[in-house]
Amino acid sequence: MERSVPYAEFKAWGHRLGLFKTTEQDSSGITTSANSLVLFQPQSGSAAQQSAHITDVGTSQVFSPGCIVLLHGLKDAGKSMFCFAAAKALITGEKLFGLFRSDKTGKIVYVDSETPQALLAERLNQFGLAGEVGQRLFLLSKFDHAVPDYAFSLTDHVFRDKLENTLLERGCRYLLLDNLTSLMDEGRVYQSSVVSGFFQWIEKLQQQHGICTILVHHTQDDANAGTGSAKARGSQEFSIRAHTEVVLIRATEILEKRLGTEAVQQAAACDGLTLGVCFKVCKAACVLQKKTFWLHLPLGASQCRFLGVTGADGHEVACAPGAVKNADLSPDTSAGPDSEEAGLAGLDLSQDEQRVYTYITERKTAQTGAIGILLQCQETKARSILKRLEAIGLIEAFGKGPTAGYKLSTCYAERTAH
């Protein structure tokens, strides 16, 4: 029973060997012999459209059905945070990082091999996912593994079979493996034969069930580590097979190599998690490739704050979160007193950001020192908040030196005047 295969797989095996000489009719109505190659027949309306702008990208392009997503970074770069944020978006339909719309949702099997149970429970609560466990989120923890007849390892065929059965029984569309270094026997990520066998199993899940597999891995420790040019540890096949490859850049490298914008570097010096999400490859959304999205997760928060986007040359790319589009900032003559509050709610501002915006609205201008006094915080945090409000188009800088400050941006001031 453990080595049994589905009937369709058995029949396909017989056809490949020429044991079964019957003819079959494919979905297009064309009769082919058992020894003929199956020719691709595109289905009407099945062609995917490439997004022309960053704000048009959805999670179904980042995590395409039946595809492989490779995520890697150095230790403490924020890999688990990325995984929980992605899981929440794919399960609940919330925007990923407040940027990418969640256009397709589904159930997830999340395999965790590094996080102690107490910390895992804490993160589930932090991201508001505790209530989804057993409903749309199915967790397998190495620290909760007490079955002696098989290893908690992707190189163990019994474990893989049980994992596959769990996916099918629960009707899951996503498999998240965190992470490959500890989910494969020691050194196996470098062995080409083992890695190829692993991908054969992944291909089976893709072809037969349309599963999207998210592989979490560590970055190779070399001169490029901690940058967008970093490579995944182990066999090159991990990167070659990936349809989407994402590299995480941690705060240490942001500060040491002065990566990102000034606002990013200021956020990296503050408490919380600051990271860059660099898309090395994204075949379903080429507009993301070679762009880095900079985010900050305050301590204990469940949602990241968007800090900006930079291109391959390191220069900032004009972009605002999906909620901030020209239509949202255009004047509306029919707007009443409550329309501005509704617009601000769509921008997902923190309480401190709302306080700063209100302060500048009432006093027309403000300097960094005054904001520090208002919030009772250091100037680095005050400057970071001002830069964030500037990035999304609410305020703009003016003056230089001692006279430098911030005021309402021209386009937003016009809107409030109406």
N, C-alpha and C positions, 0 to 999 in steps of 0.2 A: 504493500500500500504506500509506503514512503517513497518508492521509486516509480509510482504510477504516473502516467501522463494523460492529459485530456484527449478525448477521441479525435478532435480536429488536428491536434499535433501528431498523433499516431498516424492518421490518414495522410497528412502532409509528408511525414517521414517515408511512408510507403510509396508515395508518388515520386519523391526525389530519387529513390532507389530503383524505380521502375517496377516495383512489385505489383502495384495496382494499375491495370491497363484501362480502367474506365475513363470516360471523358466527363468533364464538368462544364457547367455554364457559369461564368462570372456575373457580377452585378450589372455589367453593361449589356448583357444578353448575347455576348460573343462566345461561341463554343470553342474550347481549346482542348488539346490533347494533354494527357498527364505529363508528357515530356516537353511541353512547350513552356516558354517563359511567359509569365504573366505581365502584360503590358499595362502601363499606367493609364487610367482613364479618369481625367479630372471631373469632379462633380460640379454641377452648376452652382455658382456663387461661393465656391470654396476658397477662392483666391484671397489671401490676406492683403490688406492695404497697408503700406508703409506710412507711418505718421510723418507729417512734414514739420511738426514743431514739437518741442519737448512736452508742452502742456497737453498734447493730444495722446500721449503714450498711456496705455493701460497696463494693468498687471498681467493680462493675458498675453502681452508681447514680451514682458520680462520673464514670466514663468509660462512659457508656451506649452500647451497640452502635448504630451508625448515627446518632450524635449529634455535636455540636461542643462542644469544651471550649476556652474562651479563658482563657489564663493570662497575666497581665501584671504588671509591676513596674518600679521604677526600676533603674538600673544597680547591679550588685552586691547586688541584693535576694535572690538565691538561685534564680533561674529555672532554671539548668542543674542545680543540686542537686535541685530539685523534679522535673525531668524524669528524671534518672537514678534517683531513688527510685521514681517512678511506673513507669518502665520495668522496674525490678527486681521490683516487686510484680506487674505485669501478666504478666511472663514466668515468674517462678518460683513465684508463689503466696504469697510472704511478705506479711505485713501492711504496708500503706502507713503509714509513720511509726510503726509499732507500734500504730496506732489502728484502721484500717479493714481488715477481713478481705478477702482477695483471693479472691473467689468465682468469678471467671472469668479464665482466662489465655489468652494467644494470642501470636502472633508480631507483631513491631513493625518497621516501617521508620522509622528515625530520621534525619531530614535536618538536618544541622548546618551552619550558614553562618558561624559566628563563632569557633569554638574551634580553635586551632592543633593540628596532629596530635599533637605531643608531649604537650600538656596533655590532649587528648582520650583518649589512651592511658592517661595517669595516672589520670584520673577513672574509666575503665573498670575499672582495677585496684582503685581505692579502693572502688568499689561492688560488686566481685566479679562484674563482667559481661564481663570479657575472654573467658572461655570460651564465652559465649553468642553472640559475634560470628560471623555466618555460619550459626548454628544456629537461634536464635529471635530474634536481634537483628540487623537488617540496616542498616548505617550508610552514609549518603551524606555525604561531607564536601566542603565547598566548597574546602578546601585540598588535596584529593586529586583535584580536577576537572581533567582534562587533555584533554578531548574538545573540539576546536575548532568542531564544526558546530552547537552549540547553547549557550545561556547557562544558567548555574546559577541559574535564576530561575523563579518561579511564574508570571510573565507570559509566559514562552516556551512555546508550545503543544507544541513537540517535547520539552522537558524534562518537562512535565506528562504527556505520553503515555508517556514512558519510565518515569516514576515510577509511573504507574498500572499499567503492565505488570509492574514489579517487585513491586508489591503483590499482584497476582493470581498471578504465577508462584510466589511464595514462600508463598502462602496466608496472608497477614497480615491481622489484624483491626484493627490500630491503625496510624495514620499520625501521626507527631509532627514538626511543622515548627518548628524553632528557628533563627532567629526571623523574623517577617514583615518587619521593617524592612530586613533585609539579604537576604531571599529574594525581595523584589519590587524592581523598578527604582525608582530614587530618586524619592520623592514620590508613587509610585503608590498608597500606602496611603490617601491623601487623595482620590483620584479615584474617584467613585462608580461610573462605568461599568466601570473596571478591577476594582474590588472586587466588583461584582455578577457580572462574568464569572468571577472566581475562585470565588465561591460556587456558581455554576451547575455548575462542575466538581466541587466538593465534594459537591453534592447528587447528582450522578451516582454518585459513589463510595458515598454513603449508600444510595440507592434500589436500585442494582443489586447492590451487594456487601456492604452492612451495615457499612462501615468507620467506626470512630470516629476522628475527626480532632481532634488536640490542637494548638491554635494558640498559639505562644509569641510575646508581643509586648511592647513597651515601654509604660509608663504615660505619659499626657499630663502634661507638666510645667506644673502650675498650682497653685493654692492647696491643692487636695485631694491632690496627689501625695504618696505615701508613707503614705496612710491607706486605710481600707476604703472610702472614698467616691471613690477615684481612678477615672479613666476611661482607657480604652485610647486610644493614639495613633491618629490617622487617622479614617477614616469611622466613623460611628456604627453602621454595618451589622455591624461585628465583634461588638459587644455585643448588638445586636438578634437576630442569628442564633444566638448561643451558647445552648446548653441548660444549660451550667454555666459560670459566670464566676468565676474565682479571682484575687484581688489579693494580691500578696506585699508585706509590710511589712518593711523592712530595719531593721538595728540603729540606724542614724543617727537615723531618725525615732522609734524606740522610746525612745531616750535624750533627744532634743530635746523631744519632745511627751509624754514620760512615759506611753507606751502600755503596755497589758498590766498584769500584776500586778507586785508587788515582786520576785518571783523572776525574772520576765522581764527586768526592767530590770537586775538584778544579772548575769544571764547575758549580756546585751548588752554589758556592760562588760568581759567576759572574752574571751580568745582564742577563735577559732572563729566559726561562723556562727549568729547568732540571728535568727529571722524569725517573722513572723506570716503564717499562711495564712488569708485572709479569704474566705469564700464569699459573694459578692454574690448569686449566683443558683445554685441547684441544683434543677432541676425534678423530678428523679427522687428527691431526698431533701431535701424542704423543711425538715426539722429542722436542716439545716446552714446554712441561709440566715441571713445577718447575724451569723454566729458566726466568731470568729477563733481558730485553733488556734496556740498558741505553741510553738516548737520550738528546740532548740539542737543544732547539729552540731559536736562538738569537732574540733579540727584533726586531719586524717587519718582520722577515723572514717567508718564506712560507714552507721551508723544514727543517726538523730536521737533526742534525748531529749525527751520530752513535758514541757512546763512548765505547761500549763493551757489553759483555754478561757474566753474572755470573750464576752458577748453584745453586742447593738447599743448598750446603755447603758454599755458598758465594764466592767461588773461581772462578777466571775468566776462561771462556770457550773459547778455541781457535776458533775464528770465525771472518770473515770479511764480509762486505756487499756483497750482491749477485754479484755486479760488480767485486769484487776482488776475483778471483779464481786462482788456480795454473796456469791455462793456460794463464791468463792475465799477470802473473809475470815471466813466463818462457822466456829464451832467444830466440830471433827471429833473425836469421842471415840475413834474408832478409829485416829487418826493416831499414827504412831510417831515416833521421833527424826528420821527422814529426811524427814518430811512437810513440816516448816518449810522445809528447804533446797529441796525441790521447789517449794513455793509461791513462795519468793523468786526462783527461776529463772524462773518464769512472769512475774515483774514486770519482767524485762529490766533489772536494775540494773547500773550500771557497777561496776568494781572499787572505786573510791573510795566509792560509795554503799553497797556491801556492807560495807566496812570501818567506815564511820560507823555503820551500823545495828548491826553486831556490837559496836562500842564502847559504844553506848547500851544495848544489851541486857545487857552485862556490868556496866556501872556504873550502870544505872538512869536516870541523867540525864547531860546534857552541855551545855556552853555553846559558843557560836560560837568563842571564842578557843581552847578546848581542841581543837576539831576542826581549826582552822588549824594547831596544833602537831602534831596527829596526822598530817595529810596534808602538812605542810611547804608550805602554800599561803597566799595572802592571805585575809583575812576575807571578801572578796566571793565568792570561790569556795566557801568553807566555808558561808557563808550560803545560797548558791544550792543546794548539795547538801542542806542541811537543809530548805529550802523544798520541794524536789522530793520528799523522803521524807515531808514533811508532806502534800503535795498528793495522794499516792497512798495515804494513810491508815496509814502505818507508825508515824509518831511524831506528837506534838502539842506545841504550845508551852505554857509555863506561866510565871507570874511577870511582873514588869515591871522595867525599869531594870537595875541591876547583878545582880539575882537572877534575871533572865530566863534561860530555858534550854529544853531539849527533853527529853521522856521518851517511852517507848513509848505509842502511842495505846491507849485503853481497850479497844477492840474487838480489837485485835491482841494485847494483853497477855492477854486472856481466852483467845484461841486457843492461845497458847503455853503457858498454864497447863494446858490439857487435854493 
